[in-house]
Amino acid sequence: MGISLSKGQKVDLTKSNPGLTKIKVGLGWDTNKYDGGKDFDLDASVFLLDGNGKCSKEQNFVYFNNKTSADGSVVHSGDNR
């Protein structure tokens, strides 16, 4: 099932899907007609937080240079330039 979100829109992944075990996220965007035609690169990152809302280990900050979380539950598929 695909969901397309707009800026500021949210989706609850737990209340409506209590048995959810796997999520795949893909990001895409259209260039702004006012960007001047210059190249740019956007990066996605994930912070895994503990019960206190803290990222307890550096390995739980997942991004293009650290592609897998400490427990293996989050995997970044890499950069697409």
C-alpha positions in Angstrom: 0.0 0.0 0.0 1.5 3.3 -1.0 0.9 6.6 0.8 1.7 10.0 -0.7 2.2 12.7 1.9 2.3 16.5 1.4 4.4 18.9 3.5 3.2 18.8 7.1 1.0 15.8 6.7 1.4 12.9 9.1 0.4 9.2 9.2 0.1 7.0 12.3 1.8 3.7 11.7 0.9 2.0 15.0 -2.7 2.7 15.9 -4.3 1.7 12.7 -1.8 -1.2 12.0 -0.9 -2.9 15.3 0.7 -5.9 13.6 3.0 -3.8 11.4 6.5 -5.2 11.3 8.2 -3.7 8.3 8.1 -0.3 6.6 9.8 0.8 3.4 10.2 4.5 2.8 11.0 6.1 -0.6 11.6 9.8 -1.0 11.1 11.9 -4.1 10.7 15.5 -4.9 10.2 17.9 -7.8 12.7 20.6 -8.3 11.6 24.1 -7.5 11.1 26.2 -10.6 12.9 29.0 -8.7 16.0 27.0 -7.8 18.1 28.5 -10.6 18.8 25.2 -12.3 21.7 24.4 -10.0 22.4 20.8 -8.8 21.5 19.9 -5.3 21.5 16.8 -3.1 19.0 16.0 -0.4 19.8 13.3 2.3 17.5 11.3 4.5 18.4 10.2 8.0 16.8 8.3 10.9 17.2 8.7 14.6 16.2 5.7 16.7 15.1 7.0 20.1 14.8 5.2 23.4 12.0 5.5 25.9 13.3 8.8 27.1 13.3 10.3 23.6 17.1 10.1 23.3 19.3 8.6 20.6 21.3 6.5 23.0 24.1 5.3 20.7 25.8 6.9 17.8 25.1 3.8 15.7 21.3 4.6 16.1 21.7 7.6 13.9 21.3 6.1 10.4 22.3 8.1 7.3 24.3 7.7 4.1 27.6 7.2 6.0 26.2 4.8 8.7 23.7 2.7 6.7 22.6 0.2 9.4 21.4 0.8 13.0 23.1 -1.0 15.9 20.3 -3.6 16.1 19.9 -4.0 12.3 16.3 -2.8 12.4 16.9 0.2 10.1 18.8 -0.1 6.8 19.6 2.9 4.6 19.8 1.8 1.0 22.3 4.5 0.0 22.5 7.7 -1.9 20.9 8.2 -5.3 22.5 11.2 -7.0 
